[in-house]
């Protein structure tokens, strides 16, 4: 093991199962470790670095902002934050936004907003939330309760009361849980950590109808699938619905740590001064990062590129699936892709890393890809070559 790995083990809490790789710098779709070994990055820091690493226009924008204004209290406005908020509400087709520092904070805020609406309506604080098995919404106390995976929860009880878990893509299981106390349904249009499972259109539109019928909030967690990753700025546009609240992070800052929850007018009105807050949320640097993301997505016609290149990725992965019987299924949307294998993928991930390809898992048997939006066909071909060789070495 390297000296850096040992130093990290000594100094950092062991909250992550880190690989013995220490990165030094990056450029475009490549990262370089301290020994200057090159890696093709098909993970983007868990779907964060939409433009890869050191994208010139992005870097210059943040450098300029750094020299102007980094932080002020949220008791004051900044132009950057106002303009970022306007871009977010326009993009989501919703009304008002609260900026956070992460996706988990976004889901926590969305949860509070839905419960506040319920409280104002019913004059009591006994609301319930419906989430889904195999979901992931974060690891903070509230968000880990929403996360439908006992593995993340078992050591941290007692958990927040009032959360029930339905079966993903099973509308009847949701109907059976709705009652007079239900304040919200929260769902990922594409489950990320849970294995890259995609909502059917019938299911997601059915959830929208249920929420309308019962006057409860539909919260869509687009922390991983939103901001263009699936080929549209929000994944829910592919379902012809709007949520009451959407949670965003990762690609909204494209490397700068930030998140947001965005609400329609009905639910936004429930928020009053003092209900929620964040010291750093929506600081001028975050506002600048967010503005720059929207500018680059538009000026570079990035969403069209995501749609085009994802078709090429899918074609090549399907060819790979035909070649290797150990691949059971390819699923996902856009550049959020999962390959399910008939056995654990951990040794395959390590072999890919050894050969200079960064991919990760989503559960024991699913290999997950979240590449930067800027990948080209040559990058896809390189990825396929490495993955093909790694599969042959590990499984055949």
Residue pairs with C-beta under 8 A, 6 or more apart in sequence:
1 20
2 20
2 22
2 34
4 22
4 34
5 18
5 20
5 22
8 18
8 22
19 350
19 353
21 33
21 39
21 353
22 33
22 34
23 31
23 32
23 33
23 34
24 32
24 33
24 34
24 36
25 31
25 32
25 53
25 54
26 32
26 41
26 52
26 53
26 54
27 52
27 53
27 54
28 52
28 53
28 54
28 55
28 372
28 374
29 40
29 41
29 52
29 53
29 371
29 372
29 374
29 375
29 379
30 38
30 39
30 40
30 41
30 52
30 53
31 38
31 39
31 41
31 53
31 358
32 38
32 39
33 39
37 356
38 356
39 353
39 356
39 357
39 358
40 356
40 357
40 358
40 379
40 382
40 383
40 386
41 49
41 52
41 53
41 358
41 371
41 372
42 357
42 358
42 359
42 369
42 370
42 371
42 375
42 383
43 358
43 359
43 360
43 368
43 369
43 370
43 371
44 50
44 52
44 370
44 371
44 372
45 255
46 224
46 250
46 360
46 370
47 192
47 224
47 229
47 250
47 251
47 336
47 370
48 250
48 251
48 253
48 254
48 255
49 254
49 255
49 372
50 227
50 228
50 229
50 251
50 254
50 293
50 302
50 372
50 373
51 58
51 254
51 255
51 296
51 372
51 373
51 374
52 372
52 374
53 255
55 296
55 374
57 292
57 295
57 296
58 254
58 255
58 289
58 292
58 293
58 296
61 288
61 289
61 291
61 292
62 256
62 285
62 288
62 289
62 292
64 288
65 80
65 284
65 285
65 288
66 285
68 284
69 78
69 80
69 284
70 283
70 284
70 285
71 280
71 283
71 284
71 285
72 78
72 283
72 284
73 279
74 277
74 278
74 279
74 281
74 282
78 283
78 284
78 287
79 287
80 284
80 285
80 287
80 288
80 291
81 99
81 282
81 283
81 284
81 286
81 287
82 287
83 287
83 291
84 99
84 282
84 286
84 287
84 288
84 290
84 291
85 96
85 97
85 99
85 282
85 287
87 290
87 291
87 294
88 97
88 248
88 252
88 260
88 262
88 290
89 95
89 96
89 97
89 262
91 233
91 234
91 294
92 234
92 246
92 248
92 262
93 242
94 242
94 243
94 245
94 246
94 262
94 263
94 264
94 268
95 262
95 263
95 264
95 265
95 268
96 262
96 263
96 265
96 268
96 271
97 260
97 261
97 262
97 263
98 109
98 260
98 261
98 262
98 271
98 276
98 278
98 281
98 282
99 258
99 259
99 260
99 278
99 281
99 282
99 286
99 287
99 290
100 106
100 109
100 249
100 258
100 259
100 260
100 261
100 278
100 281
101 257
101 258
101 259
101 278
101 280
101 281
101 286
102 138
102 249
102 257
102 258
102 259
103 137
103 138
103 221
103 223
103 224
103 247
103 248
103 249
103 250
103 259
104 137
104 138
104 139
104 140
104 143
104 259
105 138
105 140
105 259
105 278
105 281
106 223
106 247
106 248
106 249
106 259
106 260
106 261
107 137
107 138
107 142
107 143
107 146
107 186
107 219
107 221
107 223
107 247
107 261
108 138
108 140
108 142
108 143
109 261
109 276
110 184
110 186
110 219
110 221
110 245
110 246
110 247
110 261
110 263
111 129
111 142
111 143
111 146
111 184
111 186
111 219
112 275
112 276
113 217
113 245
113 261
113 263
113 267
113 268
113 270
113 271
113 276
114 127
114 129
114 183
114 184
114 216
114 217
114 219
114 244
114 245
114 267
115 125
115 127
115 129
115 183
115 184
116 270
116 271
116 275
117 183
117 217
117 266
117 267
117 270
118 127
118 183
118 184
118 216
119 125
119 127
120 270
121 215
126 162
126 181
127 162
127 181
127 182
127 183
127 184
128 162
128 163
128 164
128 179
128 181
128 182
128 183
129 146
129 162
129 163
129 164
129 182
129 183
129 184
129 185
129 186
130 163
130 164
130 165
130 166
130 174
130 177
130 178
130 182
130 184
130 185
130 186
131 137
131 146
131 147
131 148
131 163
131 164
131 165
131 166
131 185
131 186
131 187
132 148
132 165
132 166
132 167
132 168
132 187
132 188
132 191
133 148
133 149
133 165
133 166
133 167
133 168
134 148
134 149
134 168
134 191
134 194
134 195
134 197
135 146
135 147
135 148
135 149
135 165
135 168
135 186
135 187
135 188
135 191
135 194
135 221
136 147
136 149
136 152
136 188
136 191
136 192
136 193
136 194
137 143
137 144
137 146
137 147
137 186
137 188
137 221
137 223
137 247
138 144
138 146
138 147
139 147
139 152
141 156
141 159
141 160
142 160
144 152
144 153
144 156
144 159
145 153
145 159
145 160
145 163
146 163
146 186
147 153
148 165
148 194
149 193
149 194
153 159
162 181
164 177
166 173
166 174
166 176
166 177
167 173
168 187
168 191
168 194
168 197
168 199
168 203
169 197
169 199
169 200
169 203
170 203
171 202
171 203
171 206
171 207
171 210
174 185
174 206
174 207
174 210
175 210
178 210
178 214
178 216
182 214
182 216
183 216
183 217
184 216
184 217
184 218
184 219
184 244
184 245
185 207
185 210
185 211
185 216
185 217
185 218
185 219
186 219
186 220
186 221
187 199
187 204
187 207
187 218
187 219
187 220
187 221
188 194
188 199
188 220
188 221
188 222
188 223
188 224
188 225
189 198
189 199
189 204
189 220
189 222
189 225
189 230
189 235
189 236
189 239
190 196
190 197
190 198
190 199
190 224
190 225
190 230
190 235
190 332
190 333
190 336
191 197
191 198
192 224
192 225
192 336
192 362
192 368
193 362
193 363
194 362
194 363
195 338
195 340
195 362
195 363
195 366
196 331
196 332
196 336
196 337
196 338
196 362
196 366
196 368
197 331
197 338
198 331
198 332
198 333
199 239
201 239
201 240
204 236
204 239
204 241
205 239
205 240
205 241
207 218
208 218
208 241
208 242
208 243
210 216
211 217
211 218
211 244
217 244
217 245
217 267
218 241
218 243
218 244
218 245
219 243
219 244
219 245
219 246
219 247
220 235
220 236
220 243
220 245
220 246
220 247
221 246
221 247
222 234
222 235
222 236
222 246
222 247
222 248
223 247
223 248
223 249
223 250
223 259
224 250
224 336
224 370
225 235
225 333
225 336
226 233
226 234
226 235
226 246
226 248
226 250
226 251
226 252
227 233
227 234
227 248
227 250
227 251
227 252
227 293
228 251
228 297
228 302
228 303
228 306
228 373
229 235
229 251
229 306
229 334
229 335
229 336
229 370
229 373
230 238
230 306
230 333
230 334
230 335
230 336
231 238
231 303
231 306
231 307
231 310
231 333
231 334
231 335
232 238
232 303
233 297
233 303
234 246
235 333
236 242
236 243
236 246
238 333
242 264
243 264
244 263
244 264
244 266
244 267
245 261
245 262
245 263
245 264
245 267
246 261
246 262
247 259
247 260
247 261
248 259
248 260
248 261
248 262
249 258
249 259
249 260
250 259
251 293
252 258
252 259
252 260
252 290
252 293
253 259
253 286
253 289
253 290
253 293
254 289
254 292
254 293
255 289
256 285
256 286
256 289
257 286
258 281
258 282
258 286
258 289
258 290
263 271
280 286
296 302
297 303
302 373
302 374
305 373
305 374
306 334
306 335
306 373
307 334
309 335
309 375
309 376
309 377
309 380
310 334
310 335
310 337
312 377
312 380
313 335
313 337
313 369
313 371
313 375
313 380
314 330
314 337
316 380
316 381
316 384
317 330
317 337
317 339
317 384
318 330
319 384
320 327
320 384
320 387
320 388
320 391
321 327
321 329
321 330
321 339
323 388
324 388
324 391
324 395
324 396
325 342
326 341
326 342
326 343
326 391
326 395
326 396
327 339
327 340
327 341
327 342
327 391
328 340
328 341
328 342
329 338
329 339
329 340
330 337
330 338
330 339
330 340
331 337
331 338
331 340
332 338
335 369
335 370
335 371
335 373
335 375
336 369
336 370
337 368
337 369
337 370
338 362
338 366
338 367
338 368
338 369
339 366
339 367
339 369
340 365
340 366
341 348
341 365
341 366
341 367
341 395
342 365
343 365
343 395
344 364
344 365
345 361
345 364
345 365
345 366
345 367
346 361
346 364
347 394
348 367
348 390
348 391
348 394
348 395
349 359
349 360
349 361
349 367
351 390
351 393
351 394
352 358
352 359
352 386
352 387
352 390
355 386
355 389
355 390
356 386
357 383
357 386
357 387
357 390
359 367
359 368
359 369
359 387
360 367
360 368
361 367
361 368
362 368
369 383
371 379
371 383
